Amino acid sequence: MFRMICTLVISLSLAIPAFTQEVTRTLDKISGHVYAYVGAKNASPSANSFGANSGVVIGEDAVMVIDTLISAKEAEKLSADIKKVTAKPVKYVVNTHSHLDHSWGNSVFVKDGAVVIGQENPANTAAKGEYALAHAGEFGLKPEDMEGTVLKFPTVMFKERLRVDLGGGVVVELAYPGPTHSPDSIMVYVTVDKVLFTGDILFTKYHPFLGDGDITNWIKVLSGLEKTTAEFIIPGHGPVSTVSDIRDMEVYLKEFEAQARELCLWKKQEDAPVLAEELINQLPNQGRTELPSIVISNLRAKYLPPATPVSGSEK
C-alpha cells in the first residue's frame, strides 16, 4: 500500500510548480446564512489550499464549517474570519471528502469542541493521511506551512444521507451520490438558502484531480445535478457556479476519459508531461486555467502503467 501512496505523492510533486505569491482571502456572503471562501486564483498549496473553497453556514444555535482547508494555519485564518461575521459557536465541521486540501485544518475547530462529519468510505485512511502529512513537502508545502497541523478524522459518519439542524430553520442536508471524485465525496445543501456545496464533484475554471475518481459514476452524478433547484452552486474549486458549469464539467470528463485512454496507449510514466500538454490542447477546457499541471498526475495515477520496479541486479 505504501508503495502506491509513494507513487502518487511523487507524481503530484512533479506536477506542482513553485509558488511564491501570497493570497489574502475574505469570506464572501453568498446568501442570508451562508458565507464562503470561493473563486481563488493563482492556486497555491500554502496560500490558498490549491484554491479549495470553504463554506460557513450560520444557524440560530450553531455554525457549520464546510471544508477546513490544507493546514492548521489556513484553518486559523478561516476561524478568525468566521468570528468577524458571527459570535456563534462552530459546532460542526463537514468534510466534503478527505483529501488534504479540504480536511487537514479540522483540528483547529475540533480543539474548540466541533464535531467532524464525513462519509463512511474515506479516500484517505489514517495511515495514508499520516504518511502524506509526513511527506507534505512533496505537495509543495514547507514545514512552516504545516506548523501545528494535526490530522483529525470524522467521528460522525453516515452512509447515504444526514440532516443537521443549526436552529432557526437553517437545515443542512448531506448526501452521498456514490463514488465520484473520490470514494467519499458528498454534497451539502442549505435548504432555506438554496445553496449547494458540491465539493470536488464540481471544479469550475480548474483542472480536476482524477486519480481517486470513478469517472463513469461521476458523469452520471453530474448529469443528475443538471436538474438542481439550487440558486447558488459552490464548487470544490473555482467561482460561484451555475448549471452550465456542471454541464461543462460533464463534457470535460467524457472527453478526458476518451482522449487520455487513446493517448496513453503503449506509453510510459515518463511520457506524462508531453502527453498532458497535448491533451490540454485538445480538451474542451471551458476556461480551465488553474492547475493545468494536475493533468500530469492524472495521467500517471490513472491512465499510464505503473513504473517498472528496478530489481536488485539492475541497481
N, C-alpha and C positions, 0 to 999 in steps of 0.2 A: 504493500500500500504506500509506504513512504517513498519508494522509487517513483510511483505515479505522481505523488504530490510534488516531489522534487522536479520532475519533468515539467509540470505545469508552472511552478514558480519560476524556473529558468526561462520557459517560453514567454511568460509575462514580462520578465525583467528585460529580455531582449527587445520587447516591443515598446518599452516605456522610454520616451526621450527625457532629457534633463529638463527640470522646471526651476525657474528662478523667480517668476513673477508672483508677488503676494496678492491675494484677492480678499477683499472685505465684503462679506455678505450680510444682508439685512433680511429680517423676516418681512415678507410681503403679506398684506392682508388679502386673502382670497375671497372670503365671504364673512358673514356675521360671526361665525365661531371658529373660523379656520385661518391659520397663518402658515406660511411655508418659505423655506429656502428653495428657490426654484430658478431654473434657467441660467446656471453658472456657465460662463465661457472661459476659454483657456484652461481646460480641465487639468488639474494638478492633484497628485495624491495627497500632499500635505496641506495645501492652502484651501482646497475645496473638495477633498474626498473624491477625486476623479469626477467632480461635477455632480455627485449624488445629491438628490433632493431630500429634504426632510420636512415633515409636517407637524403642526401643533393644533390640536383640537381642544377648545375650551368649553367645558360644561359648567353647570351651576355648582357642582360639587367637586369636580376634578378636572385635571388636564391629562390629555394623552399625547405622547410624542410618537410620531411615526418615523422610524429610522433615526439612528443616533450617530451616523457618520463614521469616520475611519479611525478615530483615536479619542482618548480622553480629552486632549487639548481642543479638538474640534467640537466635542460634545460640551465642554465647559463654555465655549463661546455661545453655542446654541442655548444652553441653560441660562446664561446671562441675558441673552436677547429675549427669552421667554419671560423672564422676570420684569422686563421693561413693558410688557403688554398685559401681564396678569400676575396677581399675588396668590392665585390659587395653586394648590399643590399638584405636582406631576405624580399621579398615582399609577399610570400605566405607560409602558413602552411597548410598541408593536414593531417587530422586525418584519418587513415585507418579505425578507428572506435572509439567509445567514451569511451572505458574502461580506467581506471585511469592510467595504465602504458604506455599508448600511447598518452594521451591528457592533463594530468594535468600540463604540462610545457608550455602550449600555451601562457600564459600571458607574458612570457619573450620576445617573439617575437612580440606579439601584441603591447606591450608598445613602440616598435621601429617602429611601423607602418605596420606590416604584417597583411594580411587578412587571416582568418581561413576558410578553406573549408572542408565540410563534407557532407555525405549523409543525406537526409531529414528525415530518420527514426531512430533517435538516440536511442541507447540502454539505455542510462542514461539521464533521464530528468534533468532539473536544480535542482529539489527537491531531486532527488536521489543522484545527484553529491554532492550537498551541505551537505546532510546527511552523505555520505561516507567520505567527507573531514573532517567533524566534528568528525568522529569516525575513523580517519586514523590509530590510534593505533591498531585497530583490524586487520589491514593488515600488522602489523609488522613495522609500521612507527612511529618514535619518533617525538615529537614536533619540535626538532631542524632540523629534516629531512624536515619538511614541512614549515619551516620558509619562508615567502614571497610568498607562493603558493596561487594564486587566480584563481578560475576557469573562463576560457574564452571559450565560445562555438562558433561553426561555425556561421559566419554571411553570408557566401555564401554557399547555399545548392543546391544540384542537385538530380534529381530522378534516372536517369539511366546512363547518360554519361556527361562528361565535358572535354573540351580540354583547356589546358593552355599553351600559347606560352611564353617562357622565353627569346626569342631572339636568333639570330644566328643559327636558325634551330633547336633549342632544344625545342621540343614539348613534353608535358606530357599529357597522356590520362588517365582519371579517369573512372572507370567502376564499376557499381553495378550489381552483378550477382544474386541478391535476397538474402534472409536471409541465413546465413551460421553460422559462429562462433558467430555472433550477428545479430540483425536486420539491422544494418547499415554498416556491413563490406564491404569495397571496395578494388579494386586492382588498382595499379598505374603503368603505363607503360611509360618508357622513350624511345620513338620510335627510335631516332637516335642511341642510345647506346644498344638497345635491352635488357634493364634491367627491370625486372618485380618485383615490390614490392607487395607481396600478403597480407601484414598484417597478422592477425591471422587466415586467411583461411588456412595457412600452418604453422605448427610447425615442426621443424626438431631437433631431439635429445631431445626434450622437451615433457612432457606430457601436452596435451592441456586442457584448461579450456572449459568445455562444457555446463556450467549452463545456458547460454543465447542462446545456439545453436539450429538451425534447422538441425538435423542430416541428414534427408532424402535429403534435397536440397544441403546441404554441400557436401555430397558424389557425387551428380550429378555434382556439380561445379568442384570438384577435377578431376572427370573423364574427363570433357571437357578440363581442364588445361593440361592434358597429351599431348595435341596437340600443346602446346605453341611453338612459334618460338623464345622465349626469350633465350638469351645466358647466362644471369645471373639471377638467381632467389633468391630474398631476402625474407626469411620468416619473420613472425612476431617475432619469437624467434628461435634462432639457427644459424648455419653457412650458407654461400652461398650454395644454394641447386641446385638439378637437377630434371629432370622429375622422376627419380627413387624415390626421396624423396616424390614427390606428390603421386605416387602410394602407397608408404608405408603408408602415411597418410590416404589414402582412405581405405586400408585394416585395419588399426588400428581402424578407426571409425566404420566400419562394424562389426568388432569383438567386440569392446567395447559395442556397442548398443545391440548386441545379448546376450553377456555374462552378461552384467550388469543387463539387464531385468530379466534374469533367476536367477542370484544370489540374487537379491534384492526382489524376490517374497516372501511375508509374513515376510519380515524383517523390522526392525525399525531403526530410525535415529542413535541410539547408537551402532548399529552393523556396522556402516560405516568403522571404522578403520580396522577391521578384514576382511571385505568384500573387501576393497581396496587392502590389501596385497594379498589376494587370486587372485583377478582379475589381478593385475600386474604380478603375476607369470604365469598366463595363456595367457596373451596377447602377440601377436607378436610385441614386443616393438621396434624392429629395432634400438637398441642402445639408446632408450629414457631413459636417466639417470637424466635429470634435472626436478625438481619439481614433483617427484612422489607423494608427499603429496597432490597435487591438485586433485588427483583421489578421495580422501575422500570428498572434496567439490563437485565434480561432482556427486557422488552418492547421497549425501544429497540434492543437489539442483534439481536433475533431475529424480532420479530413486527410491528413498525411500519416503514413505509417510511423510507428514509434522508431526512434533511432536504434540501430542495432547495437547491443552492448558489446564492448570490446573485451575479448577474452584475455585471460592472464598471459597467454603466449604472444598476444598481439600488442601488449602494452609496451 
